[in-house]
């Protein structure tokens, strides 16, 4: 098979087209003939040498794919009754930039009704991440703010951002988003968020104004660093801050008295190293709560551009430029 490999740590040009043997699915795994793969920021971090794959995972980049099941072990738990020939999208720990990928069966989901097979590659990594952090860890809708709790998404026009906005909005939550241009803010608003251009407005002051001084119940933050103390100022009583990346730095200074007095929670997670059973549980919740909303047209994959797989270097360079809105994909 053809695959895109990281030949050495470095810039986008270290991504090279190679040939490798087709992987063999192990116990509880299926082999997918890949139609498309999503580009994600962890792929860029891995290319730079900062995010090695977990033990046992493929060294090829790529954390999500869409395609067709070829063969595999279907004797394990198979809640969606998948079989060879079915079109699926899947979450991987690595190996997505290839014509074939071996994936735990529990991490595969049927392509939602009405969704194009290529576009379906934009779903797994971001939707798994959003559900795990916003709804499982931060428990949006189950805190002190009641069932209609609000969500603030930093980086609202990113792949994670457009997924978080759409899911929370479709489930009835007031959603706010920060983004760095008027065009990106407009895109967030079209998906259901009240947008804040952080280059022209202070998001803490704006959130206080938009919520009549109450603040936000849950904040999804991929910036970290200097944003953390400001996030705490933007939270409502009993609010939760959930961290999923540290693009602005991995250290922050916070006022612990404020944390205690206002009953605030700071949490976060990384999804890639978690075991297949953990990811399979998220897949079941997505299938139950989110997949019907996609089929009904209330949520959709937001795809900015699809590149031929051989142009993976150009795709990752565009991701680093940060000018895109939504997801970038590779197509075989």
N, C-alpha and C positions, 0 to 999 in steps of 0.2 A: 504494500500500500504506500501511497504518498503521505507525507506528514511534514509539519513545520516544526523544526527543532531550534532550541537555543544553543548555538554553537559555543558560546562563551558569554560571560556577563558583559553587558554593554548596551549600546543604543539599538534602535530598531533594526539596523542592518545586520545584527547578529542572528536574526531569524532567517533560517535557510530551509528551502525545500529539500527533503531527503526521502529515501525509501527505507522502509522497515517491514519486518514480518507483521502480518495481521495478528493482533493479540488474540489469545485464546481465553474465552470466558471461564472463570473458575466456578467453584461451588456458589450457588445463589446469584450468579452473574449472567448477563445476556450480552451478546455482541450486536452492536448497532452499526449499520452502514450509515455514515454521517452525511446528512444533507447540508447542514450548516452548523457553525459554532459561534458562540457569543464571545465578544472581546470584553474583558473586565480588567479593572485596575490591578487586581492581584496578578494577572498575567504580566503586566508591565513590571510590577515589583519583582516577580520571579525572573524576568529577563535581565533585570539589573543586578540580580544576585542577592536580593533582600528577602525573598519569600520562598524558601525551598519547599518542594512537595513533601507531604508527610510520608513516613515509612510505608513502603509497599505500593505507593502511588506511582503512576507513570511520570517520567521526567519531562514529557512533552507538556507544553502549556495548554490551557483550555479547561474551563470548569463547567461548561454547559454545551449541550448539543441538541439538535433535533435530527431525526432520521427514522430508519426502518429496522425493526428487530430482525436479525438474520437467524440466530440460533441461541441456545442457552439452557440454563438450568431453571425450570419452572416449578420445581418440587417444593421450593420454599413458599413463604407467605406471598400470595399474588392477589392483592385485594382488587385490582382493576382487571383481572382475568386476561392479562397480556399473553400474546403468543407470537410466533414467527409471522412476519408480514405486517404486523401492526405498526402504525406510525406513532412515534413517541417523542417527547422531549425529556431530557435527563440531566441530573446534577452529577458532576464528576469531581473527584479529588485531583484530577489531572488527566491529560491525554486527549483533550477535545480537539486539538488542532491536527486532525488526522482523518483519513477516509473511513477508518473503522475505530471503534472504541468499545472496550469492555466495561460494563457498568453494573453495579449491584441492582438487581431487579427492583428492589424497594425504592430506588431513587429515580425510577422511570414513571412518567405520567403520560396517559394518552394525550395526543394533541387535542386541545379543546375544539369543540364543534365550531365550524366557521372560521378557524384560524389557519392561515397558510403554513405549510410545513416549514418553509424557510423562516418565516417570522416567529415560529414557535421556539426557535433557538434563543430568542430574546427573553424567555420567561424564567427558566429554572434558577439561575444563580441569584438574580435580584429578588424574585418572588419568595424563594426559600429564605433568603436573608431577611427580607422585610417581615415575613410572618414570624420567624423565629425571634426577632428582636423586638418588634413593635407590639405583637400580640401575645407571644409567649413570655418573654422576659419582662417587658414594660407593662403588659396586661392592659393595653388601651381599652377603655370602656369598663374596666373592673376596679378602678381606683376610687379615690375620694371624690372625684369629679362626676361619678355616675356613668350611666351607659352612653352618654353623648360627649364623652371626653374629647378634648381637642389634641391635635398633633401638629408640631412644627418640624419640617424637614429641611435641613441644610443641604445645599446642593440639589435643589428641587428639580433641575433639568437633567440631572445625571440619570443613568440607568436605574440606580437604586431609587432616586428621587421620583421619577415618573411612576415607578411601581408603587411606592409608598403612598403617593398622592392618590392614585386611582383606587387602590384597595381601601384605604381609610375613607375616602369620599363615598365610594359605592356602599360601604357599610354604615354610612350615616354620620360620620364624624366630621366636625369642622376641621379643615386642614389649612395650614399656613406653610409657606415655603420661602426660603431665601435663595436668590440667584444673582448672577453678576452682570446681567445686561437686561435691557428692556425687552429684547426678543425672547430671552429665556424666561423672564417673568411672565410674558404673555403666554408662552407655552404652558407654564405651570397653571395659570388661571384657566386656560382652556380645558385643563384636566380636572379642575375642581378646587384649586387652592386659591387663597388670598396671598398674593406674592409681594415680596419685599426685595428691592434692589439694594443689596448690602453695600454697593459702592456709593450710594447716595443717601441711604437712610440707616440709622442705628436700629438693628433688629430688636433690641430690648425695648427701646422707646416705642417703636412701631407696634410691637406685640402688646405692650401695655395699653396703647391707645385703641387697638382693634378689639381688645377683650375687656374694655372698660376697667382696666387696672387689675383684673383677676390673674392674668398670666395663662400659660399653656400647661396642659396636663402631662404630655409626653413630648420629648424632643428627640429626634433621630439625628445624631451628629456624626459626620465622617471627617470633620475638620480637627476637632480636639484643640490642644495647645491653648492659645489665648481665648478661644471661644468658650472654654469650660466655665470660668467664673461668670461670664456674661449669660451663658445658658441658665445657670442657677438663678440669676436675677430675673430671667424671663419665665421661670417656672411658677405655676400656681402652688398653693399649699398642697402638700402631699404629692407633688409632681415627680416625674421620673425622667432622668436623662440616660439615654442608652447610646453607647459609643460603638461604632463599627469600623472606624479607621482613624488614622492619626496624620492626615495630610498636612495639618498645621503644626505638628509637633507632638511628642509623646509625654510631655510634662506640663503640669499646670499647677498653679497655686490657688487654693480655695479657702473660703472662710467656713470652718467646721461648725462654728456656732450657728451660722445661718442655716447650714445643712440640718442641724439638730432642731433648731427652733421652728423651722418650716416643714419638718418631716420630709425632707427630700431624699431621693434615691439616685445614686449613680451606678450604672451597671454597663455591661458590654459583653461582646463575645466575638469569636471567630468561628466560622462554620466549617471551613475546609478540613480540619483535623478531627472533627467529631465522627463517631462510629456510624456505620451504615444504618443501624437500627434507629438512631436519633434522627437521621435525615429521612428515613422511611416514615417516621411518625409525622414529620412536617408535611411530607408528600400527601399523606392521607387527609390532613387538615386542609391543605390547599385544594384537594379534589372535592372536599365536602363544601367548603365555604367560598372559594374563589373561582374555581373552574366554572360553576354555573353562571357567575357574573360575567365571565369572558364569553361564554356561549350566548348570553343574552345581549351582548354588545355594550355592557356597562363598563367593561375594562378591556383594553386592547394592548397588544405589543406596540411600543413606540420605537420604530426602527428609523434611524437617521440615514444609514448608508450600508449597503451590502457590497463587500469586496470579494473578488476572486481569492481563494485561499492562498494562492501564490503571492498575493499582495499584502500578506499579514504585516510586513514591516510598515507599509503605508497606513494600514488601519491603526496600528499601535501609535504611530506618530501623530495621527489625528486625535486619538484619545488623549495623548499628552498635551496637545495644544489646547484642549478643553473647550473648543468652540462648538462641539456637537450638542444636540439635544436628543436624549434617549439613548438607544443602543446602536452599537456597531457590530456587524456580523461578518463572518467569513463563509463563503459558499464554495462547495466542491463541485 
